Amino acid sequence: MEIDRIAKIARIRLTDEEKKHLETQLNRILEWAKQIESMKLGDEEYFTDKTNVFRDDKIEQFSDSESIVKNFPKASKGKVIVPRSL
């Protein structure tokens, strides 16, 4: 079953009820993907040439890093400490 494999990769435990529910949802998503995949796309214009219409992108210097660091449970010398991930 795909749900078992996905849960193992994600390192989560699921009840049989949760597995059944997620399997139903995953199957619906895959059906939608098949429908999109089967659509005949020709020379239509795509939205790749559009730009951000909400605001200009600006690079700004952030100077209050202490306010971020103090919200982390572990920090040392102004840097946050996070769990190691592979």
Buried (B, 14 or more C-beta within 10 A) or exposed (E): EEBEEBBEEEEEEBEEEEBEEBBEEEEEEEEEEEEEEEEEEEEEEEEEEEEEEEEEEEEEEEEEEEEEBEEEEEBEEEEBEEEEEE
